[in-house]
Amino acid sequence: APRMAPPEALRTLGAFIAHGRHDDKLPPFWAERADALLGRLGVRHETRFYDMGHELSHAQVADFVQWLRQTLGLVPPDADQA
């Protein structure tokens, strides 16, 4: 906490948290903790959990790409990307 920027300096940031529900390396608690901290700091973020372990999945990457495209303003936030 002493090394964190003040909330007003974090307003322009965005984050995407993706975590496996069955992760045996980093328990899902860490993602929940990150979600709560970013919420308290006022950082815009999205948190998603996936039925997987400590790995990357196609669904996870697709969700991140969609989040990034929206964050960069490449697609409207309510666009259907089916």
C-alpha positions as CSV (number, residue, x, y, z in Angstrom):
1,A,0.0,0.0,0.0
2,P,2.7,2.6,0.7
3,R,4.1,2.2,-2.8
4,M,0.7,2.5,-4.6
5,A,-0.2,5.6,-6.5
6,P,-3.1,7.6,-5.1
7,P,-6.6,6.6,-6.6
8,E,-6.8,9.8,-8.7
9,A,-3.6,8.8,-10.5
10,L,-5.1,5.3,-11.3
11,R,-8.3,6.6,-12.9
12,T,-7.0,6.1,-16.5
13,L,-6.0,2.5,-15.9
14,G,-7.9,-0.6,-16.9
15,A,-7.3,-4.3,-16.0
16,F,-8.4,-7.7,-17.1
17,I,-8.1,-10.5,-14.5
18,A,-8.4,-14.0,-15.7
19,H,-8.0,-17.0,-13.5
20,G,-8.6,-20.7,-13.5
21,R,-11.0,-22.0,-10.9
22,H,-8.8,-25.1,-10.5
23,D,-5.4,-23.4,-10.5
24,D,-3.1,-25.4,-8.2
25,K,-0.2,-22.9,-8.5
26,L,-2.0,-19.6,-7.6
27,P,-5.3,-20.2,-5.8
28,P,-8.3,-18.3,-7.1
29,F,-8.2,-16.3,-3.9
30,W,-5.4,-14.2,-5.5
31,A,-7.7,-13.2,-8.3
32,E,-10.5,-12.4,-5.9
33,R,-8.1,-10.3,-3.8
34,A,-6.9,-8.4,-6.9
35,D,-10.5,-7.8,-8.0
36,A,-11.3,-6.4,-4.5
37,L,-8.2,-4.2,-4.4
38,L,-8.8,-2.8,-7.9
39,G,-12.4,-2.1,-6.9
40,R,-11.3,-0.2,-3.8
41,L,-8.8,1.8,-5.9
42,G,-11.4,2.7,-8.5
43,V,-9.5,1.0,-11.3
44,R,-11.8,-0.1,-14.1
45,H,-11.5,-3.8,-14.5
46,E,-13.1,-7.0,-15.5
47,T,-12.6,-10.3,-13.6
48,R,-13.4,-13.7,-15.2
49,F,-12.9,-17.2,-13.9
50,Y,-12.6,-20.2,-16.1
51,D,-13.0,-24.0,-15.6
52,M,-9.3,-24.7,-15.9
53,G,-6.1,-24.9,-13.9
54,H,-2.9,-22.8,-14.2
55,E,-3.0,-22.4,-18.0
56,L,-4.3,-20.4,-20.9
57,S,-7.4,-21.3,-22.8
58,H,-8.9,-20.2,-26.1
59,A,-11.9,-18.8,-24.3
60,Q,-9.7,-16.8,-21.9
61,V,-7.6,-15.3,-24.8
62,A,-10.8,-14.5,-26.8
63,D,-12.3,-12.7,-23.7
64,F,-9.0,-10.8,-23.2
65,V,-8.9,-9.8,-26.9
66,Q,-12.5,-8.6,-26.7
67,W,-11.8,-6.6,-23.5
68,L,-8.7,-5.1,-25.1
69,R,-10.6,-4.1,-28.3
70,Q,-13.3,-2.4,-26.2
71,T,-10.7,-0.7,-24.0
72,L,-8.9,0.7,-27.1
73,G,-12.2,1.8,-28.5
74,L,-12.0,-0.5,-31.5
75,V,-15.5,-1.8,-30.9
76,P,-18.5,-0.4,-28.9
77,P,-18.8,-1.9,-25.4
78,D,-22.2,-3.4,-26.2
79,A,-21.2,-4.9,-29.6
80,D,-22.1,-8.5,-30.0
81,Q,-18.9,-10.4,-31.0
82,A,-20.3,-13.9,-31.3
